[in-house]
Amino acid sequence: MPLEPSKQLDTFENPKPERDYEIDLECPEFTAVCPLTQQPDFAVVRISYVPDRLCVELKSLKSYLWSFRDEGVFHEDVTNRILDDLVAAIAPRRMTIVTDWRVRGGIHTVVTARHPR
C-alpha cells in the first residue's frame, strides 16, 4: 500500500513500560513552506522521548511529517505543533523536539520545544 501524507499518528503498546528508556528519532528530509514567501524550507527534525504506555509507530510518523510538505508554517509553529500532536497521541513521560533549519537569507534557525516544560 503506498504511503500518503496524513495527520494521523498511530501507536503501539510500550514493551517495557516499567523502565525509563529514551527513543531518539531523526528525520533529515523535513520540508514545509514559508507562509510569507511560499518558498520551501528544509529541516532536520529530531524527536527524543521517554515513552509511558505508548510509542509512536514510525510509518505513521513519516506520513505525519510528510503532511507538512505543502503547508505554509513558521518554524516555531511547526515545532510546537509536532510536540503537541505527539504528546496528545502517546502521552510520553518526557519529549523534546528540535528542528534544525537550513540557512536561508543568511540565518540559521534551531527551534527546541519540550514536554513537560
N, C-alpha and C positions, 0 to 999 in steps of 0.2 A: 504494500500500500504506500503510495507516495506521501511524502511529508508536506504539510501545508502550514502556513503561519496560523497561530492560534493563541488566544489569551488564556486558554485552559491549562492549568498546571496539575498534572496527575501525581499521585503519591503512592508510597508503599510503606508497610509497617517497618519500623526500625528493628533490625535483627538483634540489637543489643541495647535496649532502652535503659538498662540498669547502669550503663557505662557512659561517661562523658568521653566522646571522641570527636575529632574535627574532620569535616569533609571540606576539601578545597576544590573548587571548580574554576575553570578559566575558559572564556570564550574570546579568542583573539580576533574574531571577524565580525564584531557587532557593528551594525550600521543603523543610522537614523538620519533624519533630515533636519537641517536648521530651519526653525519656524520663521525666521526673518528673511533669509536669502534663498531658501529651498535647495541649498547645496548639500551634498551628502556629508555626514560626519562619521568618522570611523573611530572605534574604541576597542580596547581590551576590557572585558568585564570579568572581574574576579569576585567569586562568591565563596565565602568561608562561613561554615555554620556548625554548631553542635546540635544534632537532632535531639528531639524529645521522643515523641511517639511515632512521628512520621518522617520520611525522607522524600525528597523530590525525585521524580522519575526523569531521567536525563533526556529522553527523546522529546518529552513534552516541554522540558526546559528549553531545548533547542528551538522548537516551534514557537514557544513564547517569546524568546529573544528575537527570533526572526520577524515576529509580528510588528516590531518597531521600525523595520526597514524603510517603509514609505511614510512614516508618521513624523510630522513636524513637532519636535520636542526639544526643550532646553536640556543641557547636560545635567543640571541639578535636579530637574523634574524627573527625568527618566531614571536616574539613580535611585531616587526616593520611591518612585513607583515600583521598581523592581523589588526593593526591600519590602515595601508594604504588601505587595502581592504574594511574595514568598512567605512572609510572616503569616499572612492570612491563610495560606494553603497548608503550611506544615507546623506552625507554632513552635519554632525552634527554641532551644534554651538561650542560644546566642547566635547572632548573624551579623556579618559585615559584608557590605557590597562596596567595591571600588571600581569606578570607571576611569580608565586612563585614556584620554582623548588625544588623537594625533594632532600635531601642531597645524593650525590654520590661522592665517593672519598674524603669524609671529607669536601666538600664545598657546602654551601647553597647559591643559587643564586636567586635574585629577580630582574627582569627587568621591568622598567616602561617607557612607551612611551606616549607622549601627543600630542594632536591636539587642537587648534593651539599651536605652540611651545612657 
